[in-house]
Amino acid sequence: MTDYHARIVPNGIEGETLTNEEHGSGPFTLGEHNPTERSVFHKYEDYWREGRPYADQIIFFYMPEQLTRIEALKTGAIDVAYTPPLAFLGSLAGNPDIRIAETPSAGVVVIDMHTAYSHLQGDTDNWAKFQGIEDPIFADKNLRKAMQYAVDRDFIVQAAQFGRGSPANDHPVGINDQYYWDEQPIIKQDIMKAQEYLAAAGYPDGIDIVLNTADIGFMQEAALAFQQSVAEAGINVQVETHDAGPYWEAQWMDPCCPFVTSNWGGRPANAAIDVQLRGGTVWNESFYNNPRLDELLDLAASSPDFEERKAYFQEMQEILIEDVPVLYLAYSPVIIAHRANIGGVQAHAALAHFLFEEMWVKN
């Protein structure tokens, strides 16, 4: 019941029915739907919140090109643009017809290091392409620790996020989360320590490595900032940029590419750790497998005592900072750019919460 994926549906409804029919309690119903062009949503007259939504219709346009979205917003072809490229915010903020809504979040840009494939052997249903594949170089924690201490997260925030957001600390628990460990040691760049770990991993003269990323603005910018940041430690990174569409099939979570960039929208601590780091789960990008972490997740989910749960989450954060299966680099704010005549626009810390029911058009 605490899983954010959970839904309340009519009794007897099966998964296939949910895929093909509307069943929900939201403010809009789906009309026209063309995934490569646009989707049209109509006001649901029997919505449970009286007086909402304000808009009779909302149209989503598929605009994968960032510059196209920005120009459409400037000309008034669209009214709202979610997560506009940070590089364009300066020009948008200076436009009298544009407003910016922004809020901090636990959304985070990451670099995944594949930690192990051995525990996937035998599971041909879910992990067929990993069968017979040897563990990757990042199975050696020393190499992961070298990456951890080589990167300057403050530099990542400035260079990749144009000063917006804040450094992360190698776990997905947001700083405003009730389970955030307040006394945790904050990882800072330490070139000497990074080089010591490199030597312990068998790379006393440095390492050449490929970092795969997608042509999504902040992910690509984070990859390039990481490349620059770790060079002093002797980590020579070659950034390979791929088309965003096929990236998630061809490079992300594929044995071809054990070093990749990714990003996550903000989630509560239990959901964030469970979906990203529980052993064997389908979105565990680093293929991390730690039975103690899994046990702590179960203990926290079953405990009615807040202080006890907080202690479990502290231990989880301790484990992740020490094991560093994922480089959590920087928390990103949620930003919405919109036309000045659109009211009720709210940036929500959970990226998937768009609050369309509150939006209205000013006369």
Summary of the structure (lengths in Angstrom):
residues: 363
radius of gyration: 22.0
end to end distance: 42.9
largest distance: 67.3
contacts: 1094
relative contact order: 0.19
helix: 35%
strand: 20%
